[in-house]
């Protein structure tokens, strides 16, 4: 803790003198220092977020609901059905039709949909749920009722079970296994160096209960081929990056289900376009591309980054401390060119693929702790970027509804408002088939039959904002008192007893902090809460 404060103080003094690092090494060093959050501060914040999420999860349960006289955009067809009534019961869609043709069950909550539009819940097809549980609340507040996490952990399997049982107020969760790469990447994946490794890990991830196999940047062709073949035998889709040594033609032929970030279309090693005829290869191919345009934010610098951090609405739901660190980091760093070049290439690839029968889903890469990226709000910007680059509003909406369901082989569960499907819907004030920006006109969100009206969504967002404001706090939190640490430990133990699932790496980091304070017994208590114990 003392070392962290000293490092931050040194950077602060450098800024006060008006000096900037003069070498790439100095810039990198400054970034690393500035990106180190005060960990105690983070865990005090996250404790409040966890308690809020747990309380809301107990408060909200599925109800029988009737959306009356609403304009229905079911996504089963590309048009609006006016003056429809949709009845939800037991977390499922039970009736769709005219009000005159049926009787509303007596216990139903009646929602007047006059002049409003009902659409399926939105899907973010590329998230990482490794930073804060506030992500769940921000996603729901922006109409995102389903997410696909592309780097799974054992604790996520337990969270997924709680979500399905309506014990956790969160979007529906579909999970890849830990990412597969030629070498291990800290906590994030597993090493597949041989074909035998690839086959074994596919079987292990399938047995553990993951929904997908995730491949990353570095896999030799024989390893990649072996794990795709094994995945086909095990009937589990393979998703992720097109690895560096793999051609798009081979990835399509071997059956990779989704391609992330347009990797393979452009080459990571050179930041140049592939020499393959990628449009012809992708034309009518059984593969889905997830562009993740939103990651362009990682390339912003100077005034553009500063204006985004200080003026955008979504930044109310980011810690005041994180925003301060981002502002300092992107003042010193001038190395955003790679991200912006990828963004420009991605727009070119997207426009070329729109000219053929290519398939798209929408994802953001949010939730992994990347600077300036805010869950929930991210998907709305991703969809607007798609529209700005030539996709029609109806096709944009498909990427985050029916396309997402089809890409995950889950059309029977969600993606359209049809009888028997899960009751994930969003009530809008304006027609999103006219303009994608209308998706932000949210009047209420339903997930698994749990209804969140607009005023209650606003109240939830206000609570998240209040946690992150830190009004009156100093920029750097000093050493916490024994009393505040005791309260944090007590809160964590109480939440665990009530069934709350923590992120294992959060427990590890907290234990490390406690050990530094010579509180080894308390550190052990927290590590005992891990989903996977040592």
Kinemage of the C-alpha trace (Angstrom):
@kinemage 1
@onewidth
@group {chain A} dominant
@subgroup {mainchain}
@vectorlist {calphas} color= white
{ca unk a 1} P 0.000 0.000 0.000
{ca unk a 2} L 2.791 2.417 0.947
{ca unk a 3} L 4.574 1.661 -2.345
{ca unk a 4} L 1.430 2.405 -4.339
{ca unk a 5} L 0.917 5.761 -2.640
{ca unk a 6} L 4.572 6.700 -3.212
{ca unk a 7} L 4.300 5.848 -6.914
{ca unk a 8} L 1.141 7.872 -7.332
{ca unk a 9} L 2.675 10.782 -5.452
{ca unk a 10} L 5.704 10.733 -7.751
{ca unk a 11} L 3.457 10.916 -10.808
{ca unk a 12} L 1.446 13.695 -9.219
{ca unk a 13} L 4.633 15.723 -8.629
{ca unk a 14} L 5.712 15.118 -12.221
{ca unk a 15} L 2.401 16.526 -13.424
{ca unk a 16} L 2.676 19.531 -11.141
{ca unk a 17} L 6.056 20.384 -12.692
{ca unk a 18} L 4.433 20.220 -16.126
{ca unk a 19} L 6.856 17.511 -17.214
{ca unk a 20} L 5.929 14.649 -19.523
{ca unk a 21} L 7.806 11.373 -20.018
{ca unk a 22} L 10.177 11.620 -22.979
{ca unk a 23} L 10.569 7.948 -23.907
{ca unk a 24} L 8.266 5.071 -24.642
{ca unk a 25} L 9.632 3.283 -21.579
{ca unk a 26} L 8.790 6.255 -19.408
{ca unk a 27} L 5.305 6.438 -20.899
{ca unk a 28} L 4.781 2.737 -20.259
{ca unk a 29} L 6.046 3.102 -16.706
{ca unk a 30} L 3.735 6.038 -16.077
{ca unk a 31} L 0.795 4.113 -17.451
{ca unk a 32} L 1.510 1.126 -15.254
{ca unk a 33} L 1.748 3.316 -12.171
{ca unk a 34} L -1.367 5.286 -12.982
{ca unk a 35} L -3.389 2.175 -13.764
{ca unk a 36} L -2.814 0.784 -10.291
{ca unk a 37} L -6.030 1.578 -8.444
{ca unk a 38} L -5.958 2.007 -4.751
{ca unk a 39} L -7.123 -1.568 -4.068
{ca unk a 40} L -8.626 -0.894 -0.688
{ca unk a 41} L -10.739 1.855 -2.175
{ca unk a 42} L -11.900 -0.481 -4.926
{ca unk a 43} L -12.977 -3.184 -2.485
{ca unk a 44} L -14.837 -0.744 -0.237
{ca unk a 45} L -16.706 0.405 -3.356
{ca unk a 46} L -17.301 -3.123 -4.559
{ca unk a 47} L -18.612 -4.157 -1.153
{ca unk a 48} L -21.288 -1.493 -1.442
{ca unk a 49} L -22.083 -2.599 -5.001
{ca unk a 50} L -22.346 -6.240 -3.887
{ca unk a 51} L -24.702 -5.335 -1.063
{ca unk a 52} L -26.852 -3.269 -3.417
{ca unk a 53} L -27.020 -6.075 -5.975
{ca unk a 54} L -27.859 -8.649 -3.314
{ca unk a 55} L -30.658 -6.473 -1.865
{ca unk a 56} L -32.135 -5.853 -5.314
{ca unk a 57} L -31.934 -9.565 -6.128
{ca unk a 58} L -34.102 -10.287 -3.110
{ca unk a 59} L -36.499 -7.451 -3.895
{ca unk a 60} L -37.295 -8.268 -7.530
{ca unk a 61} L -39.044 -11.469 -8.564
{ca unk a 62} L -40.934 -12.589 -11.697
{ca unk a 63} L -44.529 -11.428 -11.952
{ca unk a 64} L -47.497 -11.937 -14.224
{ca unk a 65} L -47.491 -8.880 -16.485
{ca unk a 66} L -49.705 -7.685 -19.344
{ca unk a 67} L -48.301 -5.186 -21.844
{ca unk a 68} L -51.493 -3.696 -23.280
{ca unk a 69} L -52.061 -1.925 -26.622
{ca unk a 70} L -48.355 -1.867 -27.406
{ca unk a 71} L -46.627 -1.617 -30.783
{ca unk a 72} L -44.911 -4.982 -31.023
{ca unk a 73} L -41.546 -5.439 -32.755
{ca unk a 74} L -41.245 -9.173 -32.226
{ca unk a 75} L -38.195 -9.653 -34.514
{ca unk a 76} L -39.890 -12.823 -35.738
{ca unk a 77} L -40.809 -10.511 -38.640
{ca unk a 78} L -39.298 -7.190 -39.754
{ca unk a 79} L -42.358 -5.044 -39.087
{ca unk a 80} L -44.452 -3.473 -36.347
{ca unk a 81} L -47.728 -5.038 -35.162
{ca unk a 82} L -49.859 -2.283 -33.641
{ca unk a 83} L -52.184 -2.457 -30.618
{ca unk a 84} L -50.975 -5.822 -29.384
{ca unk a 85} L -51.232 -7.323 -25.919
{ca unk a 86} L -48.384 -9.475 -24.612
{ca unk a 87} L -48.895 -11.488 -21.445
{ca unk a 88} L -46.004 -12.828 -19.397
{ca unk a 89} L -46.406 -15.505 -16.769
{ca unk a 90} L -43.890 -17.707 -14.987
{ca unk a 91} L -40.995 -15.958 -16.720
{ca unk a 92} L -42.280 -16.933 -20.189
{ca unk a 93} L -44.305 -15.243 -22.922
{ca unk a 94} L -47.754 -16.812 -22.691
{ca unk a 95} L -49.965 -14.815 -25.054
{ca unk a 96} L -49.634 -12.402 -27.967
{ca unk a 97} L -52.643 -10.920 -29.714
{ca unk a 98} L -55.473 -8.415 -29.495
{ca unk a 99} L -56.874 -7.525 -26.108
{ca unk a 100} L -60.356 -8.440 -27.268
{ca unk a 101} L -59.319 -12.037 -27.922
{ca unk a 102} L -58.315 -12.949 -24.384
{ca unk a 103} L -58.869 -12.283 -20.683
{ca unk a 104} L -56.027 -10.851 -18.622
{ca unk a 105} L -55.282 -12.964 -15.512
{ca unk a 106} L -56.416 -11.132 -12.318
{ca unk a 107} L -52.976 -10.931 -10.656
{ca unk a 108} L -51.326 -9.385 -13.706
{ca unk a 109} L -49.511 -6.072 -13.492
{ca unk a 110} L -50.995 -4.021 -16.331
{ca unk a 111} L -48.575 -1.917 -18.367
{ca unk a 112} L -50.098 0.665 -20.714
{ca unk a 113} L -48.146 0.346 -23.943
{ca unk a 114} L -50.086 2.949 -25.904
{ca unk a 115} L -47.692 4.751 -28.235
{ca unk a 116} L -44.760 2.647 -27.040
{ca unk a 117} L -42.739 -0.141 -28.664
{ca unk a 118} L -41.955 -3.566 -27.234
{ca unk a 119} L -38.790 -5.277 -28.481
{ca unk a 120} L -36.844 -8.366 -27.395
{ca unk a 121} L -34.182 -7.797 -24.760
{ca unk a 122} L -30.800 -6.829 -26.164
{ca unk a 123} L -27.759 -9.122 -26.191
{ca unk a 124} L -24.121 -8.115 -25.741
{ca unk a 125} L -22.224 -10.927 -27.435
{ca unk a 126} L -18.764 -10.068 -26.135
{ca unk a 127} L -18.296 -9.179 -22.476
{ca unk a 128} L -15.919 -9.993 -19.646
{ca unk a 129} L -17.355 -10.091 -16.142
{ca unk a 130} L -14.148 -9.710 -14.160
{ca unk a 131} L -14.176 -6.181 -12.756
{ca unk a 132} L -17.334 -5.114 -10.936
{ca unk a 133} L -20.808 -6.460 -10.256
{ca unk a 134} L -22.143 -3.007 -11.147
{ca unk a 135} L -21.894 -4.290 -14.712
{ca unk a 136} L -25.007 -6.409 -14.146
{ca unk a 137} L -27.076 -3.410 -13.077
{ca unk a 138} L -25.791 -1.105 -15.820
{ca unk a 139} L -26.521 -3.688 -18.492
{ca unk a 140} L -30.074 -4.254 -17.280
{ca unk a 141} L -30.686 -0.515 -17.023
{ca unk a 142} L -29.845 -0.189 -20.725
{ca unk a 143} L -32.064 -3.064 -21.846
{ca unk a 144} L -29.378 -5.737 -22.094
{ca unk a 145} L -30.993 -8.903 -20.812
{ca unk a 146} L -28.424 -11.438 -22.077
{ca unk a 147} L -24.638 -11.445 -22.258
{ca unk a 148} L -22.058 -13.850 -23.652
{ca unk a 149} L -18.919 -13.872 -21.510
{ca unk a 150} L -15.855 -14.899 -23.487
{ca unk a 151} L -13.474 -15.843 -20.688
{ca unk a 152} L -15.128 -18.103 -18.176
{ca unk a 153} L -14.168 -19.045 -14.633
{ca unk a 154} L -15.627 -21.655 -12.253
{ca unk a 155} L -17.263 -18.997 -10.092
{ca unk a 156} L -19.160 -17.795 -13.178
{ca unk a 157} L -20.772 -21.224 -13.524
{ca unk a 158} L -22.207 -20.769 -10.033
{ca unk a 159} L -23.365 -17.244 -10.847
{ca unk a 160} L -25.020 -18.536 -14.009
{ca unk a 161} L -26.985 -21.063 -11.953
{ca unk a 162} L -28.115 -18.327 -9.553
{ca unk a 163} L -29.218 -16.124 -12.442
{ca unk a 164} L -31.256 -18.921 -13.982
{ca unk a 165} L -32.929 -19.515 -10.604
{ca unk a 166} L -33.692 -15.767 -10.258
{ca unk a 167} L -31.489 -15.511 -7.184
{ca unk a 168} L -29.295 -12.884 -8.836
{ca unk a 169} L -30.648 -9.823 -10.637
{ca unk a 170} L -28.460 -9.937 -13.717
{ca unk a 171} L -28.656 -10.539 -17.459
{ca unk a 172} L -28.896 -14.145 -18.618
{ca unk a 173} L -25.369 -15.479 -18.847
{ca unk a 174} L -23.785 -17.730 -21.469
{ca unk a 175} L -20.175 -18.686 -20.914
{ca unk a 176} L -17.118 -19.764 -22.795
{ca unk a 177} L -14.483 -21.739 -20.978
{ca unk a 178} L -11.150 -20.163 -20.019
{ca unk a 179} L -9.472 -18.938 -23.191
{ca unk a 180} L -7.173 -21.415 -24.969
{ca unk a 181} L -3.780 -20.161 -26.075
{ca unk a 182} L -0.297 -21.517 -26.697
{ca unk a 183} L 0.790 -20.049 -23.373
{ca unk a 184} L -1.023 -19.211 -20.159
{ca unk a 185} L -2.135 -15.593 -19.678
{ca unk a 186} L -2.131 -15.096 -15.913
{ca unk a 187} L -5.572 -16.074 -14.568
{ca unk a 188} L -7.346 -15.830 -17.912
{ca unk a 189} L -6.770 -19.059 -19.740
{ca unk a 190} L -5.117 -22.398 -20.231
{ca unk a 191} L -2.226 -23.551 -22.377
{ca unk a 192} L -2.838 -25.729 -25.430
{ca unk a 193} L 0.569 -26.521 -26.931
{ca unk a 194} L -0.189 -29.869 -28.559
{ca unk a 195} L -3.171 -31.418 -30.364
{ca unk a 196} L -3.634 -33.669 -27.326
{ca unk a 197} L -3.830 -30.593 -25.077
{ca unk a 198} L -6.488 -29.088 -27.327
{ca unk a 199} L -8.659 -32.203 -27.372
{ca unk a 200} L -8.348 -32.699 -23.607
{ca unk a 201} L -9.245 -29.102 -22.780
{ca unk a 202} L -12.292 -29.210 -25.049
{ca unk a 203} L -13.555 -32.257 -23.186
{ca unk a 204} L -12.798 -30.710 -19.807
{ca unk a 205} L -14.577 -27.454 -20.613
{ca unk a 206} L -17.605 -29.316 -21.947
{ca unk a 207} L -17.747 -31.503 -18.826
{ca unk a 208} L -17.417 -28.457 -16.549
{ca unk a 209} L -20.567 -27.002 -18.107
{ca unk a 210} L -19.286 -24.148 -20.264
{ca unk a 211} L -21.385 -23.206 -23.304
{ca unk a 212} L -18.503 -22.539 -25.724
{ca unk a 213} L -14.814 -23.131 -26.330
{ca unk a 214} L -12.832 -19.863 -26.635
{ca unk a 215} L -9.712 -19.700 -28.795
{ca unk a 216} L -7.234 -16.837 -28.538
{ca unk a 217} L -4.359 -15.394 -30.578
{ca unk a 218} L -1.635 -18.016 -30.417
{ca unk a 219} L -2.457 -21.567 -31.490
{ca unk a 220} L -0.551 -23.671 -33.991
{ca unk a 221} L -2.595 -25.016 -36.884
{ca unk a 222} L -2.489 -28.653 -35.751
{ca unk a 223} L -3.606 -27.688 -32.236
{ca unk a 224} L -6.382 -25.474 -33.590
{ca unk a 225} L -7.524 -28.188 -35.983
{ca unk a 226} L -7.556 -30.821 -33.234
{ca unk a 227} L -9.633 -28.770 -30.830
{ca unk a 228} L -12.144 -27.806 -33.579
{ca unk a 229} L -12.515 -31.479 -34.494
{ca unk a 230} L -12.940 -32.475 -30.837
{ca unk a 231} L -15.466 -29.697 -30.281
{ca unk a 232} L -17.511 -30.975 -33.230
{ca unk a 233} L -17.540 -34.449 -31.657
{ca unk a 234} L -18.578 -32.967 -28.317
{ca unk a 235} L -21.187 -30.713 -29.976
{ca unk a 236} L -19.877 -27.545 -28.359
{ca unk a 237} L -19.286 -24.392 -30.468
{ca unk a 238} L -15.856 -22.794 -30.819
{ca unk a 239} L -15.750 -19.005 -30.670
{ca unk a 240} L -13.145 -16.296 -30.278
{ca unk a 241} L -10.222 -14.787 -32.142
{ca unk a 242} L -8.963 -16.167 -35.415
{ca unk a 243} L -5.445 -17.103 -34.201
{ca unk a 244} L -2.414 -15.500 -35.846
{ca unk a 245} L -1.335 -18.585 -37.771
{ca unk a 246} L -4.832 -19.477 -39.019
{ca unk a 247} L -6.341 -18.352 -42.323
{ca unk a 248} L -9.947 -17.186 -42.481
{ca unk a 249} L -10.630 -19.894 -45.058
{ca unk a 250} L -9.426 -22.581 -42.627
{ca unk a 251} L -11.337 -21.128 -39.658
{ca unk a 252} L -14.549 -21.189 -41.705
{ca unk a 253} L -13.901 -24.667 -43.102
{ca unk a 254} L -13.108 -26.104 -39.669
{ca unk a 255} L -16.298 -24.635 -38.204
{ca unk a 256} L -15.402 -21.821 -35.821
{ca unk a 257} L -18.791 -20.336 -34.969
{ca unk a 258} L -17.998 -16.662 -34.256
{ca unk a 259} L -15.052 -14.413 -35.094
{ca unk a 260} L -14.264 -11.594 -32.661
{ca unk a 261} L -12.849 -8.119 -33.453
{ca unk a 262} L -12.293 -8.950 -37.179
{ca unk a 263} L -9.019 -10.604 -36.203
{ca unk a 264} L -7.831 -12.636 -39.179
{ca unk a 265} L -9.386 -10.103 -41.545
{ca unk a 266} L -6.655 -7.794 -40.355
{ca unk a 267} L -3.388 -9.250 -39.059
{ca unk a 268} L -2.385 -8.554 -35.480
{ca unk a 269} L 1.321 -8.956 -36.158
{ca unk a 270} L 1.509 -6.277 -38.845
{ca unk a 271} L -1.742 -4.320 -38.439
{ca unk a 272} L -2.300 -4.815 -42.154
{ca unk a 273} L -5.209 -6.385 -44.027
{ca unk a 274} L -5.131 -10.070 -44.922
{ca unk a 275} L -4.315 -10.976 -48.509
{ca unk a 276} L -7.255 -13.424 -48.548
{ca unk a 277} L -10.415 -12.512 -50.442
{ca unk a 278} L -12.238 -12.287 -47.129
{ca unk a 279} L -15.518 -10.967 -48.523
{ca unk a 280} L -15.872 -13.895 -50.941
{ca unk a 281} L -14.914 -16.348 -48.206
{ca unk a 282} L -17.457 -14.896 -45.754
{ca unk a 283} L -20.262 -14.602 -48.311
{ca unk a 284} L -23.068 -16.866 -47.037
{ca unk a 285} L -20.619 -18.702 -44.748
{ca unk a 286} L -21.866 -20.279 -41.546
{ca unk a 287} L -19.930 -17.877 -39.341
{ca unk a 288} L -20.863 -14.785 -37.344
{ca unk a 289} L -18.662 -11.717 -37.013
{ca unk a 290} L -18.647 -9.624 -33.824
{ca unk a 291} L -16.861 -6.356 -34.719
{ca unk a 292} L -16.518 -4.724 -31.241
{ca unk a 293} L -16.115 -1.254 -32.761
{ca unk a 294} L -16.532 0.202 -29.267
{ca unk a 295} L -12.921 -0.630 -28.423
{ca unk a 296} L -11.913 2.402 -30.519
{ca unk a 297} L -12.084 4.285 -27.212
{ca unk a 298} L -8.795 2.715 -26.182
{ca unk a 299} L -7.118 4.800 -28.887
{ca unk a 300} L -8.451 8.182 -27.762
{ca unk a 301} L -5.981 10.675 -26.325
{ca unk a 302} L -5.750 14.287 -25.219
{ca unk a 303} L -8.831 16.511 -25.376
{ca unk a 304} L -10.942 13.860 -27.088
{ca unk a 305} L -10.343 11.418 -24.223
{ca unk a 306} L -10.720 14.171 -21.634
{ca unk a 307} L -14.066 15.333 -23.013
{ca unk a 308} L -15.350 11.760 -23.087
{ca unk a 309} L -14.313 11.122 -19.463
{ca unk a 310} L -15.646 14.399 -18.094
{ca unk a 311} L -18.769 15.013 -20.174
{ca unk a 312} L -20.432 11.744 -21.206
{ca unk a 313} L -23.518 10.640 -19.261
{ca unk a 314} L -22.248 7.111 -18.658
{ca unk a 315} L -19.247 8.399 -16.719
{ca unk a 316} L -21.568 9.047 -13.768
{ca unk a 317} L -21.437 5.287 -13.227
{ca unk a 318} L -17.641 5.052 -13.067
{ca unk a 319} L -15.653 5.559 -9.877
{ca unk a 320} L -14.404 9.121 -9.375
{ca unk a 321} L -10.975 7.622 -8.691
{ca unk a 322} L -10.931 5.644 -11.926
{ca unk a 323} L -11.828 8.748 -13.912
{ca unk a 324} L -8.974 10.657 -12.309
{ca unk a 325} L -6.562 7.874 -13.204
{ca unk a 326} L -7.836 7.678 -16.789
{ca unk a 327} L -7.408 11.425 -17.242
{ca unk a 328} L -3.795 11.248 -16.067
{ca unk a 329} L -2.986 8.137 -18.056
{ca unk a 330} L -4.290 9.465 -21.347
{ca unk a 331} L -2.616 12.816 -20.789
{ca unk a 332} L 0.777 11.121 -20.658
{ca unk a 333} L 0.241 8.386 -23.213
{ca unk a 334} L 0.402 9.154 -26.913
{ca unk a 335} L 0.371 5.533 -28.073
{ca unk a 336} L -3.219 5.169 -29.227
{ca unk a 337} L -2.457 4.844 -32.910
{ca unk a 338} L -2.772 1.041 -33.052
{ca unk a 339} L -6.318 1.027 -31.648
{ca unk a 340} L -7.411 3.788 -34.012
{ca unk a 341} L -5.856 2.022 -36.990
{ca unk a 342} L -7.737 -1.166 -36.064
{ca unk a 343} L -10.921 0.920 -35.840
{ca unk a 344} L -10.458 2.316 -39.348
{ca unk a 345} L -9.669 -1.142 -40.765
{ca unk a 346} L -12.690 -2.588 -38.972
{ca unk a 347} L -15.008 -0.047 -40.578
{ca unk a 348} L -13.583 -0.917 -44.001
{ca unk a 349} L -14.014 -4.662 -43.391
{ca unk a 350} L -17.568 -4.130 -42.124
{ca unk a 351} L -18.597 -2.142 -45.186
{ca unk a 352} L -17.112 -4.751 -47.517
{ca unk a 353} L -18.883 -7.570 -45.679
{ca unk a 354} L -22.194 -5.693 -45.834
{ca unk a 355} L -22.013 -6.040 -49.614
{ca unk a 356} L -22.153 -9.827 -49.344
{ca unk a 357} L -24.249 -12.210 -47.260
{ca unk a 358} L -22.157 -11.907 -44.114
{ca unk a 359} L -23.655 -12.473 -40.674
{ca unk a 360} L -23.181 -10.118 -37.726
{ca unk a 361} L -23.731 -10.016 -33.984
{ca unk a 362} L -23.060 -7.099 -31.632
{ca unk a 363} L -20.560 -7.080 -28.774
{ca unk a 364} L -18.468 -4.540 -26.897
{ca unk a 365} L -15.562 -6.216 -25.015
{ca unk a 366} L -16.780 -4.416 -21.876
{ca unk a 367} L -16.246 -5.498 -18.287
{ca unk a 368} L -12.572 -6.431 -18.406
{ca unk a 369} L -11.365 -3.242 -16.771
{ca unk a 370} L -10.512 -1.361 -19.966
{ca unk a 371} L -10.369 2.418 -19.600
{ca unk a 372} L -13.256 4.612 -20.832
{ca unk a 373} L -15.511 1.610 -21.547
{ca unk a 374} L -18.793 1.538 -19.616
{ca unk a 375} L -21.091 -1.527 -19.646
{ca unk a 376} L -24.651 -1.117 -20.874
{ca unk a 377} L -24.062 2.211 -22.565
{ca unk a 378} L -21.385 0.459 -24.632
{ca unk a 379} L -23.794 -1.688 -26.641
{ca unk a 380} L -25.909 1.312 -27.605
{ca unk a 381} L -22.838 3.018 -29.023
{ca unk a 382} L -21.767 -0.184 -30.789
{ca unk a 383} L -25.147 -0.386 -32.510
{ca unk a 384} L -25.067 3.276 -33.511
{ca unk a 385} L -21.624 2.788 -35.065
{ca unk a 386} L -23.025 -0.105 -37.108
{ca unk a 387} L -25.801 2.148 -38.392
{ca unk a 388} L -23.357 4.982 -39.141
{ca unk a 389} L -21.354 2.588 -41.300
{ca unk a 390} L -24.174 1.465 -43.544
{ca unk a 391} L -26.321 -1.095 -41.711
{ca unk a 392} L -30.061 -0.388 -41.634
{ca unk a 393} L -31.782 0.034 -38.228
{ca unk a 394} L -33.706 -3.230 -38.618
{ca unk a 395} L -30.521 -5.167 -39.389
{ca unk a 396} L -28.783 -3.426 -36.485
{ca unk a 397} L -31.520 -4.556 -34.117
{ca unk a 398} L -31.198 -8.098 -35.416
{ca unk a 399} L -27.517 -8.213 -34.460
{ca unk a 400} L -28.476 -7.764 -30.810
{ca unk a 401} L -31.578 -9.995 -30.793
{ca unk a 402} L -32.391 -12.796 -33.245
{ca unk a 403} L -28.877 -13.006 -34.701
{ca unk a 404} L -27.382 -13.359 -31.246
{ca unk a 405} L -29.769 -16.179 -30.390
{ca unk a 406} L -29.082 -17.977 -33.669
{ca unk a 407} L -25.311 -17.576 -33.333
{ca unk a 408} L -25.530 -19.248 -29.915
{ca unk a 409} L -27.959 -21.942 -31.152
{ca unk a 410} L -30.573 -20.631 -28.700
{ca unk a 411} L -33.419 -19.528 -30.967
{ca unk a 412} L -35.883 -21.573 -28.924
{ca unk a 413} L -34.987 -19.602 -25.770
{ca unk a 414} L -34.800 -15.903 -26.683
{ca unk a 415} L -34.112 -13.354 -29.409
{ca unk a 416} L -37.721 -12.771 -30.480
{ca unk a 417} L -41.026 -12.101 -28.730
{ca unk a 418} L -42.877 -15.354 -29.359
{ca unk a 419} L -45.067 -17.591 -27.230
{ca unk a 420} L -43.020 -19.967 -25.105
{ca unk a 421} L -39.809 -17.959 -25.177
{ca unk a 422} L -38.139 -16.381 -22.179
{ca unk a 423} L -39.738 -13.109 -21.123
{ca unk a 424} L -36.840 -10.769 -21.894
{ca unk a 425} L -38.257 -7.556 -23.357
{ca unk a 426} L -37.642 -3.814 -23.457
{ca unk a 427} L -40.345 -1.145 -23.613
{ca unk a 428} L -39.306 1.888 -25.678
{ca unk a 429} L -40.767 5.345 -26.179
{ca unk a 430} L -39.812 5.517 -29.881
{ca unk a 431} L -39.532 3.157 -32.824
{ca unk a 432} L -35.970 1.717 -33.141
{ca unk a 433} L -36.670 0.552 -36.699
{ca unk a 434} L -36.629 4.224 -37.707
{ca unk a 435} L -33.413 5.150 -35.887
{ca unk a 436} L -31.059 3.007 -33.817
{ca unk a 437} L -30.627 5.845 -31.290
{ca unk a 438} L -34.257 5.256 -30.249
{ca unk a 439} L -33.048 2.163 -28.388
{ca unk a 440} L -32.016 4.555 -25.628
{ca unk a 441} L -35.643 5.654 -25.084
{ca unk a 442} L -36.183 3.000 -22.412
{ca unk a 443} L -39.458 2.979 -20.496
{ca unk a 444} L -38.921 -0.351 -18.764
{ca unk a 445} L -36.962 -3.595 -18.924
{ca unk a 446} L -38.032 -7.167 -18.244
{ca unk a 447} L -35.616 -10.045 -17.694
{ca unk a 448} L -36.960 -13.570 -17.072
{ca unk a 449} L -40.334 -12.055 -16.168
{ca unk a 450} L -38.837 -9.570 -13.685
{ca unk a 451} L -40.228 -6.130 -14.497
{ca unk a 452} L -38.107 -3.009 -13.932
{ca unk a 453} L -40.120 0.142 -14.758
{ca unk a 454} L -38.333 3.322 -15.798
{ca unk a 455} L -38.576 5.096 -12.432
{ca unk a 456} L -37.089 2.114 -10.607
{ca unk a 457} L -34.287 1.786 -13.166
{ca unk a 458} L -33.482 5.446 -12.549
{ca unk a 459} L -33.443 4.828 -8.791
{ca unk a 460} L -31.021 1.908 -9.225
{ca unk a 461} L -28.737 4.012 -11.421
{ca unk a 462} L -28.819 6.780 -8.818
{ca unk a 463} L -27.652 4.331 -6.154
{ca unk a 464} L -24.761 3.194 -8.360
{ca unk a 465} L -23.845 6.824 -9.046
{ca unk a 466} L -23.882 7.635 -5.327
{ca unk a 467} L -21.479 4.781 -4.578
{ca unk a 468} L -19.010 5.992 -7.198
{ca unk a 469} L -19.209 9.754 -6.488
{ca unk a 470} L -17.013 9.899 -3.376
{ca unk a 471} L -18.063 13.462 -2.743
{ca unk a 472} L -15.744 15.085 -0.227
{ca unk a 473} L -13.173 12.275 -0.392
{ca unk a 474} L -9.526 12.991 -1.106
{ca unk a 475} L -8.065 11.641 -4.345
{ca unk a 476} L -5.924 8.982 -2.674
{ca unk a 477} L -7.323 6.899 0.158
{ca unk a 478} L -4.803 6.318 2.900
{ca unk a 479} L -4.389 3.197 4.979
{ca unk a 480} L -7.815 2.015 6.151
{ca unk a 481} L -8.533 1.683 9.837
{ca unk a 482} L -8.887 -1.682 11.549
{ca unk a 483} L -12.560 -0.888 12.080
{ca unk a 484} L -13.293 -0.315 8.388
{ca unk a 485} L -11.401 -3.479 7.454
{ca unk a 486} L -13.397 -5.423 10.061
{ca unk a 487} L -16.644 -4.104 8.559
{ca unk a 488} L -15.521 -5.148 5.076
{ca unk a 489} L -14.674 -8.681 6.197
{ca unk a 490} L -17.914 -9.004 8.165
{ca unk a 491} L -19.941 -7.847 5.164
{ca unk a 492} L -18.214 -10.340 2.851
{ca unk a 493} L -18.771 -13.238 5.243
{ca unk a 494} L -22.444 -12.291 5.698
{ca unk a 495} L -23.027 -12.052 1.952
{ca unk a 496} L -21.370 -15.441 1.477
{ca unk a 497} L -23.578 -17.026 4.136
{ca unk a 498} L -26.597 -15.689 2.267
{ca unk a 499} L -25.413 -17.288 -0.979
{ca unk a 500} L -23.579 -14.458 -2.736
{ca unk a 501} L -20.881 -15.588 -5.198
{ca unk a 502} L -17.654 -13.576 -5.248
{ca unk a 503} L -15.066 -13.376 -7.997
{ca unk a 504} L -12.217 -15.648 -6.947
{ca unk a 505} L -9.515 -13.196 -8.025
{ca unk a 506} L -11.132 -10.463 -5.919
{ca unk a 507} L -10.893 -12.711 -2.888
{ca unk a 508} L -7.256 -13.446 -3.702
{ca unk a 509} L -6.394 -9.760 -4.002
{ca unk a 510} L -8.176 -8.928 -0.759
{ca unk a 511} L -6.346 -11.753 0.976
{ca unk a 512} L -3.054 -10.347 -0.309
{ca unk a 513} L -3.896 -6.938 1.133
{ca unk a 514} L -4.826 -8.496 4.470
{ca unk a 515} L -1.599 -10.468 4.572
{ca unk a 516} L 0.301 -7.216 4.080
{ca unk a 517} L -1.450 -6.002 7.226
{ca unk a 518} L -0.407 -9.195 9.046
{ca unk a 519} L -4.051 -10.302 9.203
{ca unk a 520} L -3.361 -13.810 8.000
{ca unk a 521} L -6.358 -15.405 9.726
{ca unk a 522} L -8.735 -12.984 8.028
{ca unk a 523} L -6.978 -13.545 4.712
{ca unk a 524} L -7.558 -17.272 5.056
{ca unk a 525} L -11.251 -16.721 5.860
{ca unk a 526} L -11.727 -14.830 2.609
{ca unk a 527} L -9.803 -17.313 0.504
{ca unk a 528} L -12.020 -20.042 1.932
{ca unk a 529} L -14.932 -18.322 0.155
{ca unk a 530} L -13.423 -19.078 -3.257
{ca unk a 531} L -15.394 -21.263 -5.643
{ca unk a 532} L -12.201 -23.238 -6.303
{ca unk a 533} L -10.077 -23.685 -3.200
{ca unk a 534} L -6.370 -24.357 -3.235
